[in-house]
Amino acid sequence: MPDYYREDKSALIALFNVFASYYIRQGRMTSDRTQKQQSFNQATQLFNKADKIDPKEEITWVVKAFLFLFRNEPGRADKQFQSLLEQNPNNIPALLGHASILFQEGKYSEASSLYKKVIMLNPECPPSVRMGLAHCFNKLGQTHLCRKALERVLDLETSDEIRVDALIGLAILSKNEGRGNDFSDHVQ
């Protein structure tokens, strides 16, 4: 395979990352610890090959960071995200990964700033990004903004799974505010 793509370095790096992503997915799906470790090791080998071709390729940094997250190494993942953001402050996957880690660390204001930046960079981003923003607003006690974010998710989202999450969020907000069922106009 590398001989076939020898002239096209970008395609080869992309291919290594696709296969690494496959192994990460395999590792995440298994409950067998040995199989999980083997899959993650195979992904790491592919990242190393991609890094030898071009150590500054952004996609490799992003996928590698998510491997660290799935290995339960958020500190290493965040170092990858932050290094990438130093190189490209508008890399959306790195912004989302870093925002997620900030949220887990209780840095809700910083996380919300990153979610807002993603929405400004790509207004057509998946509505689930607004769910992250809603969670930040909720933790910051900004229930009005949380409600607006959840309502926007409902306006944009077609997936029942995410719509249900948004409806549950609205129901909890309404209950906490003593409003009862004031979100029924969103239920279809």
PARO-923837 format. One line per 2 residues: number of its first residue (from 1); for each residue y, z, x of N, C-alpha, C. Coordinates in steps of 0.1 Angstrom, whole numbers, plus 5000, padded with zeros to 4 digits. Each point is the difference from the previous one (the first is absolute). Example, Ala and Ser with C-alpha at 12.3 -4.5 7.8 and 13.67 -1.06 7.14 Angstrom:
residues 2
1> 4943 5078 5132 5012 5000 4991 5012 5000 5009  5011 4993 4996 5011 5000 5009 5011 5008 4992 $
This chain:
residues 188
1> 4988 5000 5008 5012 5000 4992 5013 5000 5009  5001 5008 5010 5012 5000 5008 5003 4986 5006 $
3> 4989 4993 5004 5003 4986 5006 5006 4991 4990  4996 5001 4987 5005 4992 4990 5015 5002 4998 $
5> 5004 5013 5001 5014 5003 4998 5008 5002 5013  4994 4996 5011 5006 5003 5013 5015 4996 5001 $
7> 5003 4989 4994 5014 4994 5000 5009 5007 4990  4995 5006 4990 5008 5006 4990 4999 5015 5000 $
9> 5008 5006 5008 4999 5015 5003 5003 5007 4987  5009 4996 4992 5004 5007 4988 4988 5000 4990 $
11> 4993 4989 4999 4989 4999 4991 4988 5009 5005  4999 5001 5013 4989 5008 5005 5003 5015 4998 $
13> 5013 5004 5002 5004 5014 4997 4998 5003 4985  5004 4991 4992 4998 5002 4985 4985 5001 4997 $
15> 4992 4992 5006 4986 5001 4998 4994 5014 5004  5004 5004 5012 4996 5014 5004 5004 5010 4991 $
17> 5012 4999 4994 5005 5010 4991 4993 5000 4987  4996 4988 4995 4993 4998 4988 4986 5007 5001 $
19> 4994 4997 5011 4987 5007 5002 5001 5015 5002  5010 5004 5007 5003 5015 5002 5002 5006 4986 $
21> 5008 4993 4992 5002 5006 4986 4987 5001 4992  4991 4990 5002 4987 5000 4993 4992 5013 5005 $
23> 5000 5002 5013 4993 5012 5005 5006 5013 4995  5013 5000 4999 5007 5012 4995 4996 5002 4986 $
25> 5000 4990 4992 4995 5001 4986 4986 5005 4999  4991 4994 5008 4986 5005 5000 4999 5014 5004 $
27> 5008 5005 5010 5000 5014 5004 5005 5009 4989  5010 4995 4992 5005 5009 4989 4991 5001 4989 $
29> 4992 4989 4998 4991 5000 4988 4987 5008 5002  4996 5003 5012 4988 5007 5002 5002 5015 5001 $
31> 4990 5007 4996 5001 5015 5002 4992 5004 5012  4992 4991 5006 4992 5003 5012 5009 5001 5012 $
33> 5001 5011 5006 5009 5002 5011 4998 4991 5012  4987 4998 5003 4997 4991 5011 5004 4986 4997 $
35> 4997 4995 4988 5004 4986 4997 5016 4999 4999  5006 5010 4996 5015 5000 4999 5005 4999 5014 $
37> 4995 5008 5010 5005 5000 5013 4997 4986 5007  4988 4995 4997 4997 4987 5006 5010 4989 4995 $
39> 5003 5000 4987 5009 4991 4994 5014 5001 5006  5005 5012 5002 5013 5003 5005 5000 4996 5015 $
41> 4989 5002 5007 4999 4996 5014 5000 4984 5002  4994 4993 4990 5000 4986 5001 5014 4995 4997 $
43> 5007 5006 4991 5014 4997 4997 5009 5002 5013  4998 5011 5007 5007 5003 5012 4998 4989 5011 $
45> 4987 4996 5001 4997 4990 5010 5008 4987 4997  5001 4996 4987 5007 4988 4996 5015 5002 5003 $
47> 5006 5012 4997 5014 5002 5003 5002 4999 5015  4991 5005 5008 5002 4999 5015 5000 4985 5004 $
49> 4992 4992 4994 5000 4985 5003 5013 4994 4996  5005 5004 4988 5013 4994 4995 5011 5005 5010 $
51> 5000 5013 5004 5010 5005 5009 5000 4993 5013  4989 4995 5005 4999 4993 5013 5007 4987 4999 $
53> 5000 4994 4988 5007 4987 4998 5015 5002 4999  5004 5009 4991 5014 5003 4999 5002 5015 4995 $
55> 5004 5009 5009 5001 5014 4996 5011 5003 4991  5009 4990 4997 5012 5003 4992 4998 4994 4986 $
57> 4988 4995 4997 4998 4993 4987 5000 5011 4989  5010 4999 4991 5002 5010 4989 4988 5003 4991 $
59> 4993 4990 4996 4989 5002 4991 4990 5009 5006  4997 4998 5013 4990 5009 5007 5005 5014 4999 $
61> 5013 5003 5003 5005 5014 5000 4998 5006 4986  5003 4992 4989 4999 5005 4987 4986 5003 4996 $
63> 4991 4991 5003 4986 5002 4996 4994 5012 5008  5004 5001 5013 4995 5011 5008 5005 5013 4995 $
65> 5013 5000 4995 5005 5013 4995 4992 5004 4987  4997 4991 4992 4992 5003 4988 4986 5005 5004 $
67> 4994 4995 5011 4988 5005 5005 5001 5015 5003  5011 5003 5007 5003 5014 5004 5001 5009 4987 $
69> 5006 4995 4990 5001 5007 4987 4987 5003 4995  4991 4990 4999 4987 5001 4995 4991 5009 5008 $
71> 5003 5001 5013 4993 5009 5009 5006 5014 4999  5009 5002 4991 5007 5013 4998 5008 5004 5013 $
73> 5007 4991 5005 5009 5002 5012 5014 4995 4997  5006 5008 4990 5014 4995 4996 5010 5000 5011 $
75> 4999 5009 5010 5009 5000 5011 5000 4987 5008  4988 4996 5003 4998 4987 5008 5004 4988 4991 $
77> 4997 5001 4987 5004 4989 4991 5016 4999 5000  5006 5011 4999 5015 5000 4999 5006 4995 5013 $
79> 4994 5003 5011 5005 4995 5013 5000 4985 5000  4989 4994 4995 4999 4986 4999 5011 4994 4991 $
81> 5001 5006 4988 5010 4996 4990 5014 5001 5007  5003 5011 5006 5014 5002 5006 5002 4990 5011 $
83> 4990 4998 5009 5002 4990 5011 5002 4986 4994  4993 4997 4990 5003 4987 4994 5013 4999 4993 $
85> 5005 5011 4994 5013 5000 4994 5011 4999 5010  4998 5005 5012 5009 4998 5011 5002 4986 5004 $
87> 4989 4993 5000 4999 4985 5003 5006 4992 4988  4996 5004 4988 5004 4992 4988 5003 5010 4989 $
89> 5013 5005 4998 5003 5010 4990 4998 4996 4986  4997 4987 4997 4997 4995 4987 4986 4996 4997 $
91> 4991 5005 5008 4985 4998 4998 4996 5008 4988  4998 4993 4988 4997 5007 4988 4987 5009 5000 $
93> 4989 4995 5005 4988 5008 5001 5002 5013 5009  5008 4999 5011 5003 5011 5008 5009 5010 4993 $
95> 5010 4995 4993 5009 5008 4992 4992 5008 4989  4991 4993 4993 4992 5007 4990 4990 5011 5006 $
97> 4994 4996 5011 4991 5010 5007 5008 5012 5005  5011 4998 5006 5008 5011 5005 5005 5008 4988 $
99> 5004 4994 4989 5005 5007 4988 4989 5009 4995  4988 4995 5000 4988 5007 4995 4998 5013 5008 $
101> 5001 4998 5013 4998 5012 5009 5011 5010 4998  5013 4995 4999 5011 5009 4998 4998 5008 4987 $
103> 4995 4993 4990 4998 5007 4987 4990 5011 5002  4989 4997 5007 4989 5010 5002 5005 5012 5008 $
105> 5010 4997 5009 5006 5011 5008 5011 5008 4992  5002 4996 4988 5011 5007 4992 5014 4995 5002 $
107> 5001 4989 5007 5014 4995 5003 5003 4989 4989  5002 5005 4988 5002 4992 4989 5012 4991 5000 $
109> 5011 5005 5005 5013 4993 5000 4998 4988 5010  4994 5003 5012 4998 4989 5009 4991 4989 4995 $
111> 4989 5005 4993 4990 4990 4994 5007 4992 4990  5008 5006 4991 5007 4993 4989 5009 4989 5006 $
113> 5007 5003 5011 5008 4990 5007 4993 4988 5004  4988 5002 5005 4991 4989 5005 4995 4992 4988 $
115> 4996 5007 4989 4996 4992 4988 5011 4992 4995  5012 5005 4999 5012 4993 4996 5002 4988 5009 $
117> 4999 5002 5013 5002 4989 5009 4990 4988 4997  4988 5004 4998 4989 4990 4997 5004 4992 4987 $
119> 5005 5007 4990 5004 4993 4988 5012 4991 5002  5009 5005 5008 5012 4991 5003 4995 4988 5009 $
121> 4991 5002 5009 4995 4988 5008 4992 4991 4992  4993 5005 4990 4991 4991 4992 5001 5005 4985 $
123> 5009 4996 4993 5001 5004 4986 4988 4997 4991  4992 4990 5005 4988 4996 4993 4988 5008 5005 $
125> 5002 5011 5007 4988 5008 5005 4992 5005 4989  4988 5004 5003 4991 5005 4989 5006 5012 4994 $
127> 4999 5002 4987 5005 5011 4993 4995 5014 5005  4989 5000 5007 4994 5012 5005 5010 5006 5011 $
129> 5008 4992 5006 5010 5005 5009 5010 5009 4993  5003 4997 4988 5009 5008 4992 4993 5013 4995 $
131> 4987 5000 5000 4993 5012 4997 5002 5010 5011  4999 4995 5013 5003 5008 5011 5014 5006 4999 $
133> 5009 4992 4997 5014 5004 4998 5001 5011 4989  4993 4998 4989 5000 5010 4989 4995 5013 5005 $
135> 4989 5000 5008 4995 5012 5005 5010 5008 5008  5007 4992 5009 5010 5006 5008 5011 5007 4991 $
137> 5005 4992 4990 5010 5006 4992 4995 5012 4992  4988 5000 4996 4994 5012 4993 5001 5012 5010 $
139> 4995 4998 5012 5000 5011 5010 5014 5005 5003  5009 4991 4999 5014 5004 5003 5007 5006 4988 $
141> 4993 5001 4989 5006 5005 4988 5010 4991 4993  4999 4987 5003 5009 4990 4994 4992 4993 4989 $
143> 4998 5008 4989 4992 4995 4989 5005 4988 4993  5014 4999 4999 5006 4988 4994 4996 4987 5008 $
145> 5001 5001 5013 4996 4988 5008 4985 4998 5000  4993 5011 5000 4985 4998 4999 4996 4993 4987 $
147> 5007 5004 4989 4997 4993 4987 5003 4985 5001  5012 4997 5005 5004 4986 5001 4990 4992 5009 $
149> 4996 5006 5011 4990 4993 5008 4987 4997 4993  4995 5011 4992 4988 4998 4993 5001 4990 4989 $
151> 5012 5000 4993 5002 4990 4990 5001 4986 5005  5005 4999 5012 5001 4986 5007 4986 4996 5003 $
153> 4991 5009 5005 4986 4996 5002 4994 4995 4988  5002 5006 4989 4995 4995 4987 5005 4987 4996 $
155> 5013 4997 5003 5006 4987 4997 4994 4989 5008  4995 5003 5013 4996 4990 5009 4985 4999 5001 $
157> 4993 5011 4998 4985 5000 5003 4992 4995 4989  4989 4992 5004 4991 4995 4990 4986 5007 5002 $
159> 4998 5007 5011 4987 5007 5002 5000 5012 4992  4989 5002 4992 4999 5011 4991 4999 5013 5009 $
161> 4994 5000 5011 4998 5012 5009 5014 5005 5004  5009 4992 5004 5013 5005 5005 5009 5003 4988 $
163> 4998 4992 4989 5008 5004 4988 4996 5013 4994  4987 5003 5001 4995 5014 4995 5006 5011 5009 $
165> 5001 4997 5013 5006 5010 5009 5014 5003 4997  5008 4989 4997 5014 5001 4996 5001 5007 4987 $
167> 4992 4997 4990 5000 5007 4987 4997 5015 5002  4991 5003 5008 4996 5014 5002 5013 5007 5006 $
169> 5006 4994 5010 5012 5005 5006 5011 5003 4990  5002 4990 4991 5010 5002 4990 4997 5011 4990 $
171> 4987 5001 4997 4995 5011 4991 5003 5013 5006  4997 5002 5013 5002 5012 5007 5015 5004 5000 $
173> 5008 4990 5003 5014 5002 5000 5005 5005 4987  4996 4993 4989 5004 5003 4987 4995 5014 4996 $
175> 4988 5004 5003 4995 5013 4997 5008 5011 5008  5003 4997 5012 5008 5010 5008 5014 5001 4995 $
177> 5005 4990 4994 5014 5000 4995 5000 5004 4985  4988 5003 4995 4999 5004 4986 5004 4989 4990 $
179> 4998 4988 5004 5004 4989 4991 4988 4995 4991  4988 5004 5003 4989 4995 4992 4997 4986 5004 $
181> 4996 4992 4991 4996 4986 5002 5011 4990 4999  5009 5000 5009 5011 4990 5000 4997 4988 5008 $
183> 4988 4998 5004 4997 4988 5008 4991 4990 4992  4998 5003 4987 4990 4992 4993 5004 4985 4998 $
185> 5013 4997 5002 5004 4986 4999 4995 4992 5012  4994 5006 5010 4995 4993 5012 4985 4998 4998 $
187> 4993 5006 4990 4986 4999 4998 4998 4987 4991  4991 4992 5005 4997 4987 4992 4986 5001 4995 $
